[in-house]
Each structure stands twice: as C-alpha cells, then as structure tokens.
C-alpha cells in the first residue's frame, strides 16, 4: 500500500513516517461495486442545479483577480486561465460556506469513477487509479465534487481516510497534502470552462 500512496501525487514529499502511519494505522481499504454512488456533489457547488450558489458575500472573484493568481509554473497553460485560489481573503470567505458531503478522503487503487452532473447525468470527468477525491471537504479546497456526484463505473478499490484520521496526521504533512491537492487546479479549471459552457456562467467571473 505504500507504493499506492507514492503513485498518487497527493502524497508527494510526505514524510516516510506519515506514509507508514497512514497505511498501517489511519487508512482502511474499501471495495465498492460498479454503478454505486460514492460521493455527492457539494450542495453549494459552483455548478449546482441553478439556485444552489453561494451568497453574494463570496462572489468577489473577477477576471482581473483570476489572472493575478495564475499559476506560473510550467505545468499550467495560461491560455486556459488556470486559477490558483490561494489568497487569505478567499479562504476566509469560503471557509464557512462548505457543507461536508463526504466523511473522508478516497484514493483510487483500481477501477474508474465518473463525475456526473445531477441535473442531466452528463459525465463531466473521469477519475482513475492513483487519483483521489473527498479532500475538498477537509482542506476547504476545490475538488471533483464541485462538479457532480461521483459514481463507480465498475468495481473500484479505494484506500479510505476518515476526516477524524486525517486530523491525526502531523501538521507539517497536512500542509504538504493541502499544497499537493492544489496541483489538480489545471484539470479542475478545464472542468470549470466545460461546465460554464453547459450550465451557464462566465468562467472568468467564477462565483463561489
């Protein structure tokens, strides 16, 4: 199982002691059959079912702010306006607006999941082995569950960490996990543009 974690970019640079703690103490394996709902879309998602949006208090991010926060490393395509929401103001405003929809973090060992929008079951994205979801509830970061409900396509095997056990990880490694979770932003931003086209909204004026 150590190798499973090391293949998942969420756990890159995590200390060896914490990796062993996760595998032998904190995490547990889960097997879920095909076609099963694993994780619900956030009730206050950006692209919910119309009315389900956050209050005006959180709607302050404009195109100018997004461009100011573009990820500057080589992994990102600025033409897609990959968004890097890291400002303290953003997290202060969004922190209280989250609703826990899952009880923990799922790391996909094998199998495949689909992210389906609840309005029409359109498949917004695919989650495969070595990927993860459920982190947004714990770290208060954008994740796959912003865009739809997550279903297994066929039988999937997961490594599962409850929120309670995530809290037991030392603070240094929790910070590393948060940083690593943000590295999904290029892919998530593409999904923002896709959902904006399908369900309305200006991707440069993302409303949280």
VOKOL-570704 format. One line per 5 residues: number of its first residue (from 1); their letters; for each residue x, y, z of N, C-alpha, C. Coordinates in steps of 0.05 Angstrom, whole numbers, plus 5000, padded with zeros to 4 digits. Last residue first. Layout:
<sites>
NUM) A) X:Y:Z:X:Y:Z:X:Y:Z | ... $
</sites>
This chain:
<sites>
208) XXXXX) 4635:5635:4877:4636:5615:4898:4617:5622:4920 | 4637:5645:4810:4622:5653:4834:4622:5630:4854 | 4680:5670:4763:4672:5646:4778:4660:5655:4805 | 4688:5698:4715:4675:5710:4738:4663:5688:4755 | 4707:5668:4675:4725:5689:4685:4713:5704:4708 $
203) XXXXX) 4665:5636:4660:4687:5624:4675:4707:5644:4686 | 4600:5656:4670:4624:5665:4658:4648:5653:4673 | 4542:5614:4659:4562:5627:4676:4587:5634:4661 | 4518:5548:4640:4517:5577:4642:4538:5588:4662 | 4524:5495:4631:4504:5503:4650:4503:5533:4656 $
198) XXXXX) 4563:5489:4590:4540:5472:4591:4517:5484:4608 | 4602:5528:4601:4590:5526:4574:4564:5511:4575 | 4615:5515:4653:4605:5542:4647:4591:5542:4620 | 4637:5464:4646:4611:5467:4660:4599:5494:4655 | 4685:5478:4619:4666:5460:4607:4638:5463:4619 $
193) XXXXX) 4710:5511:4656:4702:5522:4630:4681:5505:4616 | 4717:5474:4698:4702:5499:4702:4692:5510:4676 | 4750:5437:4674:4723:5429:4680:4705:5453:4686 | 4796:5467:4672:4784:5458:4647:4755:5450:4651 | 4804:5470:4727:4797:5494:4713:4786:5488:4685 $
188) XXXXX) 4819:5418:4740:4794:5428:4750:4785:5453:4735 | 4870:5416:4716:4849:5399:4707:4821:5409:4715 | 4897:5457:4747:4895:5458:4717:4873:5441:4706 | 4889:5438:4802:4875:5461:4791:4875:5463:4761 | 4917:5399:4827:4895:5390:4809:4882:5413:4795 $
183) XXXXX) 4949:5422:4863:4961:5416:4837:4941:5405:4818 | 4924:5425:4912:4920:5447:4894:4932:5442:4866 | 4943:5380:4938:4916:5379:4928:4911:5402:4908 | 4994:5397:4954:4992:5378:4933:4964:5376:4921 | 4979:5431:4996:4993:5442:4973:4990:5423:4949 $
178) XXXXX) 4955:5394:5031:4939:5416:5020:4952:5428:4995 | 5000:5361:5042:4976:5350:5029:4959:5372:5016 | 5031:5398:5071:5041:5387:5045:5018:5375:5029 | 4999:5405:5115:5004:5428:5098:5014:5419:5071 | 5002:5354:5137:4976:5363:5128:4979:5387:5109 $
173) XXXXX) 5056:5353:5151:5048:5337:5128:5019:5344:5119 | 5055:5389:5195:5072:5394:5172:5062:5378:5148 | 5019:5365:5232:5012:5390:5218:5029:5395:5194 | 5008:5294:5226:5022:5317:5237:5018:5341:5219 | 4943:5266:5227:4968:5270:5212:4982:5295:5223 $
168) XXXXX) 4894:5268:5250:4915:5256:5266:4942:5258:5252 | 4858:5285:5212:4866:5304:5233:4890:5294:5249 | 4849:5238:5186:4865:5259:5172:4875:5279:5192 | 4814:5214:5222:4841:5204:5219:4860:5223:5204 | 4768:5245:5213:4779:5243:5240:4808:5233:5239 $
163) XXXXX) 4757:5236:5160:4765:5263:5169:4779:5262:5196 | 4785:5173:5140:4764:5189:5151:4775:5217:5158 | 4810:5147:5081:4818:5160:5106:4795:5178:5116 | 4817:5090:5041:4799:5110:5053:4810:5121:5079 | 4832:5066:4980:4843:5069:5006:4829:5093:5018 $
158) XXXXX) 4789:5025:4938:4799:5050:4948:4815:5046:4974 | 4769:4994:4879:4782:4991:4905:4795:5018:4913 | 4709:4984:4843:4733:5000:4850:4743:4993:4877 | 4672:4957:4791:4682:4954:4818:4708:4969:4822 | 4656:5012:4747:4658:4984:4753:4669:4981:4781 $
153) XXXXX) 4645:5065:4759:4637:5054:4733:4636:5023:4735 | 4620:5099:4817:4638:5078:4806:4627:5069:4779 | 4607:5169:4818:4597:5141:4817:4620:5123:4807 | 4597:5231:4847:4618:5212:4838:4608:5183:4841 | 4561:5288:4824:4563:5264:4841:4583:5245:4830 $
148) XXXXX) 4598:5349:4806:4577:5328:4803:4580:5307:4824 | 4633:5389:4817:4623:5388:4790:4602:5366:4787 | 4657:5388:4866:4645:5413:4858:4628:5410:4833 | 4684:5340:4871:4656:5341:4880:4643:5368:4876 | 4737:5350:4858:4719:5339:4837:4689:5341:4845 $
143) XXXXX) 4749:5414:4892:4755:5386:4884:4735:5376:4864 | 4777:5470:4925:4761:5459:4903:4769:5431:4897 | 4784:5464:4997:4795:5470:4970:4775:5459:4949 | 4782:5450:5051:4767:5473:5041:4780:5483:5015 | 4802:5402:5067:4821:5424:5064:4808:5450:5055 $
138) XXXXX) 4755:5371:5071:4774:5373:5094:4791:5397:5091 | 4728:5375:5023:4713:5379:5048:4732:5384:5071 | 4767:5361:4986:4757:5389:4987:4742:5395:5013 | 4778:5308:4986:4796:5325:5000:4785:5354:5004 | 4748:5276:4954:4739:5279:4982:4756:5298:4998 $
133) XXXXX) 4794:5237:4914:4772:5256:4918:4763:5256:4947 | 4847:5217:4869:4835:5219:4895:4812:5239:4894 | 4886:5170:4829:4874:5196:4834:4860:5195:4861 | 4903:5119:4822:4923:5138:4831:4912:5167:4834 | 4854:5104:4772:4873:5095:4792:4895:5117:4797 $
128) XXXXX) 4809:5160:4757:4820:5133:4753:4841:5127:4775 | 4752:5195:4739:4773:5192:4760:4783:5163:4758 | 4727:5241:4690:4734:5213:4698:4755:5213:4719 | 4673:5288:4683:4701:5280:4684:4703:5251:4693 | 4620:5295:4670:4637:5319:4670:4667:5311:4669 $
123) XXXXX) 4569:5265:4641:4595:5258:4653:4615:5281:4649 | 4503:5283:4659:4525:5287:4640:4552:5281:4654 | 4458:5281:4689:4476:5258:4690:4498:5259:4669 | 4429:5327:4694:4425:5311:4670:4442:5287:4668 | 4438:5346:4747:4416:5356:4731:4409:5337:4708 $
118) XXXXX) 4484:5326:4770:4458:5315:4779:4435:5324:4762 | 4539:5305:4731:4523:5327:4740:4495:5318:4747 | 4585:5257:4751:4561:5262:4736:4546:5286:4748 | 4645:5229:4744:4634:5253:4757:4609:5261:4740 | 4662:5160:4751:4652:5182:4735:4641:5205:4752 $
113) XXXXX) 4719:5118:4763:4695:5132:4772:4687:5153:4752 | 4750:5054:4760:4745:5080:4748:4719:5091:4758 | 4804:5011:4785:4777:5017:4776:4774:5045:4765 | 4845:5019:4844:4839:5007:4818:4810:5013:4811 | 4853:5059:4882:4873:5039:4878:4870:5026:4851 $
108) XXXXX) 4840:5125:4897:4832:5103:4879:4856:5084:4874 | 4827:5148:4959:4848:5145:4940:4841:5121:4923 | 4783:5192:4992:4785:5167:4977:4809:5168:4958 | 4770:5220:5056:4786:5221:5031:4788:5193:5018 | 4705:5230:5087:4734:5226:5085:4745:5227:5057 $
103) XXXXX) 4652:5237:5085:4663:5234:5111:4693:5230:5111 | 4621:5287:5045:4633:5261:5048:4646:5260:5076 | 4600:5336:5050:4584:5317:5035:4597:5289:5036 | 4598:5391:5090:4611:5365:5088:4592:5345:5074 | 4597:5452:5059:4580:5433:5073:4593:5405:5069 $
98) XXXXX) 4626:5517:5064:4627:5489:5056:4607:5473:5072 | 4628:5568:5082:4606:5562:5063:4606:5533:5055 | 4669:5583:5114:4644:5577:5127:4622:5568:5108 | 4710:5592:5074:4713:5572:5095:4687:5563:5108 | 4707:5633:5039:4696:5607:5030:4694:5588:5053 $
93) XXXXX) 4731:5675:5065:4704:5678:5055:4691:5651:5049 | 4782:5657:5077:4765:5667:5098:4736:5668:5090 | 4800:5645:5026:4795:5623:5044:4779:5632:5068 | 4803:5697:5003:4786:5676:4991:4780:5655:5012 | 4841:5721:5037:4814:5732:5035:4795:5711:5025 $
88) XXXXX) 4887:5694:5026:4875:5691:5052:4846:5700:5052 | 4892:5663:4961:4892:5687:4978:4878:5681:5005 | 4891:5622:4925:4907:5618:4949:4905:5641:4968 | 4872:5594:4870:4858:5609:4891:4873:5604:4918 | 4890:5597:4809:4903:5589:4834:4892:5605:4857 $
83) XXXXX) 4868:5573:4747:4863:5590:4770:4877:5579:4795 | 4885:5580:4682:4886:5562:4705:4887:5578:4730 | 4872:5600:4630:4867:5615:4655:4865:5597:4679 | 4886:5577:4584:4862:5566:4596:4855:5580:4623 | 4933:5603:4575:4912:5608:4556:4885:5597:4567 $
78) XXXXX) 4969:5582:4611:4956:5607:4618:4933:5614:4599 | 4975:5519:4633:4970:5533:4608:4955:5559:4614 | 5025:5491:4675:4999:5504:4670:4998:5519:4644 | 5075:5474:4687:5054:5453:4685:5027:5465:4676 | 5111:5513:4697:5109:5503:4670:5087:5483:4666 $
73) XXXXX) 5080:5563:4742:5099:5542:4734:5093:5531:4707 | 5043:5601:4757:5065:5610:4739:5084:5587:4730 | 4974:5607:4760:4997:5590:4767:5019:5596:4747 | 4944:5670:4770:4951:5648:4752:4975:5632:4763 | 4924:5713:4798:4931:5689:4813:4938:5665:4795 $
68) XXXXX) 4911:5751:4762:4931:5757:4781:4941:5733:4796 | 4869:5727:4737:4893:5730:4722:4917:5736:4741 | 4831:5732:4778:4839:5705:4769:4866:5707:4754 | 4825:5787:4782:4835:5772:4804:4846:5745:4796 | 4803:5798:4731:4828:5810:4739:4841:5795:4762 $
63) XXXXX) 4755:5770:4732:4776:5761:4714:4803:5773:4722 | 4738:5766:4803:4734:5774:4776:4757:5764:4758 | 4707:5746:4860:4730:5740:4843:4724:5746:4814 | 4666:5752:4896:4683:5775:4891:4705:5771:4871 | 4622:5726:4924:4623:5729:4895:4641:5752:4887 $
58) XXXXX) 4610:5718:4977:4632:5702:4967:4637:5707:4937 | 4565:5748:4986:4589:5754:5001:4613:5741:4990 | 4523:5727:4960:4537:5748:4946:4564:5755:4961 | 4529:5655:4972:4518:5682:4977:4535:5703:4962 | 4532:5602:4923:4538:5615:4948:4528:5643:4949 $
53) XXXXX) 4478:5565:4895:4502:5580:4893:4507:5594:4919 | 4430:5534:4872:4450:5526:4892:4477:5540:4888 | 4397:5544:4831:4394:5561:4855:4417:5556:4875 | 4425:5508:4792:4413:5534:4787:4414:5551:4812 | 4448:5462:4814:4424:5459:4798:4410:5486:4795 $
48) XXXXX) 4517:5480:4810:4495:5464:4821:4471:5464:4803 | 4571:5498:4802:4554:5490:4781:4533:5471:4791 | 4592:5508:4853:4592:5529:4833:4571:5523:4811 | 4554:5478:4907:4574:5477:4885:4570:5501:4867 | 4528:5468:4954:4533:5495:4946:4554:5497:4925 $
43) XXXXX) 4529:5413:4960:4503:5427:4957:4506:5455:4947 | 4576:5376:4923:4571:5396:4944:4545:5410:4939 | 4555:5311:4902:4563:5338:4895:4558:5357:4919 | 4574:5253:4941:4554:5271:4929:4567:5298:4922 | 4605:5191:4927:4609:5218:4938:4589:5237:4924 $
38) XXXXX) 4588:5143:4907:4609:5143:4927:4609:5170:4942 | 4539:5103:4880:4546:5130:4888:4566:5129:4911 | 4555:5049:4835:4547:5059:4862:4556:5088:4866 | 4572:5023:4789:4547:5037:4789:4537:5048:4815 | 4606:4966:4819:4600:4984:4797:4573:4998:4799 $
33) XXXXX) 4623:4965:4891:4614:4954:4865:4608:4975:4844 | 4680:4979:4928:4652:4988:4922:4646:4978:4894 | 4722:4968:4982:4715:4959:4955:4685:4965:4950 | 4773:4998:5020:4744:4997:5014:4741:4987:4985 | 4821:4996:5072:4813:4991:5044:4783:4989:5042 $
28) XXXXX) 4839:5052:5114:4828:5025:5111:4819:5021:5082 | 4889:5090:5150:4872:5084:5127:4861:5056:5128 | 4919:5092:5199:4897:5110:5194:4878:5102:5172 | 4957:5048:5202:4941:5056:5225:4916:5072:5216 | 4986:5035:5158:4984:5014:5178:4966:5022:5202 $
23) XXXXX) 4983:5080:5123:4978:5053:5113:4972:5033:5135 | 4995:5124:5156:4970:5123:5141:4963:5094:5133 | 5045:5111:5177:5023:5115:5195:4996:5113:5180 | 5075:5110:5130:5071:5085:5145:5048:5087:5164 | 5072:5165:5118:5063:5145:5099:5057:5119:5113 $
18) XXXXX) 5097:5187:5163:5069:5192:5159:5057:5172:5139 | 5150:5170:5154:5136:5162:5179:5106:5165:5176 | 5164:5195:5107:5161:5166:5107:5146:5157:5132 | 5127:5255:5091:5148:5241:5106:5143:5211:5107 | 5110:5273:5025:5101:5266:5052:5123:5250:5066 $
13) XXXXX) 5124:5280:4973:5140:5294:4993:5129:5291:5021 | 5060:5264:4950:5087:5271:4942:5100:5287:4964 | 5007:5252:4956:5025:5244:4977:5055:5249:4971 | 4981:5268:4910:4973:5280:4935:4993:5275:4957 | 4998:5235:4869:5013:5260:4873:5004:5274:4899 $
8) XXXXX) 5007:5167:4879:4987:5188:4880:5001:5215:4886 | 5048:5132:4886:5040:5137:4859:5019:5160:4857 | 5051:5128:4941:5073:5141:4928:5067:5147:4898 | 5006:5097:4953:5007:5125:4961:5028:5140:4945 | 5023:5048:4931:4998:5061:4922:4999:5090:4928 $
3) XXX) 5067:5035:4963:5071:5041:4934:5046:5055:4922 | 5041:5023:5010:5059:5046:5009:5063:5055:4980 | 5016:4976:5000:5000:5000:5000:5017:5025:5000 $
</sites>
